[in-house]
Amino acid sequence: MPKNISWRRLIQKFRRLGFDGPYSGGRHLFMTKGELKVRIPNPHRDDISKHLVAEILRQAGITNDEWENF
């Protein structure tokens, strides 16, 4: 399971995995990779919880191994 992560680090890892963005749109920012569009939580003071990171990765189709290697 992924660990808690800062918003900035989350964006960096998604970019290394080939995603573009983040872009604004509605209530949440999002990142894209081809036709795939993944919502990113709004930046805030605290780290993003490991449970929310796991849900974002599931929606993006990223395995824990892929995430840990980037």
C-alpha positions as CSV (number, residue, x, y, z in Angstrom):
1,M,0.0,0.0,0.0
2,P,1.3,3.5,-0.8
3,K,2.3,5.8,2.0
4,N,1.0,9.3,2.8
5,I,2.4,11.8,0.3
6,S,2.6,15.5,-0.2
7,W,0.5,17.0,-3.0
8,R,3.7,18.2,-4.8
9,R,5.2,14.7,-4.7
10,L,2.0,13.1,-6.0
11,I,2.1,15.4,-9.0
12,Q,5.8,14.7,-9.6
13,K,5.2,11.0,-9.6
14,F,2.2,11.2,-11.9
15,R,4.2,13.2,-14.4
16,R,7.0,10.6,-14.3
17,L,4.3,8.0,-15.1
18,G,3.4,9.9,-18.2
19,F,0.5,12.1,-17.1
20,D,0.0,15.7,-18.1
21,G,-1.3,18.5,-15.9
22,P,-2.7,19.2,-13.4
23,Y,-5.4,21.1,-15.1
24,S,-8.3,22.9,-13.4
25,G,-11.8,21.8,-14.1
26,G,-14.8,22.1,-11.8
27,R,-14.2,21.4,-8.2
28,H,-11.0,19.3,-8.6
29,L,-7.8,19.4,-10.5
30,F,-7.2,16.6,-12.9
31,M,-4.3,15.0,-14.8
32,T,-4.6,13.2,-18.2
33,K,-2.8,10.4,-20.0
34,G,-4.3,9.8,-23.4
35,E,-8.0,9.4,-22.8
36,L,-7.6,8.7,-19.1
37,K,-8.6,11.5,-16.8
38,V,-7.7,11.2,-13.1
39,R,-9.0,13.6,-10.4
40,I,-6.4,15.0,-8.1
41,P,-7.4,16.3,-4.6
42,N,-7.1,20.1,-4.0
43,P,-3.8,21.0,-2.4
44,H,-4.0,21.5,1.4
45,R,-1.6,21.7,4.3
46,D,-1.6,18.1,5.3
47,D,-0.3,15.1,3.3
48,I,-2.7,13.1,1.2
49,S,-3.6,10.0,3.1
50,K,-2.4,6.6,1.9
51,H,-6.1,5.5,1.5
52,L,-6.8,8.3,-0.9
53,V,-3.6,7.7,-2.8
54,A,-4.5,4.0,-3.2
55,E,-8.0,5.0,-4.6
56,I,-6.4,7.5,-7.0
57,L,-3.9,4.8,-8.2
58,R,-6.8,2.3,-8.6
59,Q,-8.7,4.7,-10.8
60,A,-5.6,5.5,-12.8
61,G,-4.8,1.8,-13.3
62,I,-1.4,2.1,-11.7
63,T,-0.1,-0.9,-9.7
64,N,1.7,-0.5,-6.4
65,D,4.9,-1.8,-8.0
66,E,4.8,0.9,-10.7
67,W,4.1,3.5,-8.1
68,E,7.0,2.4,-5.9
69,N,9.5,2.3,-8.8
70,F,8.9,6.0,-9.7
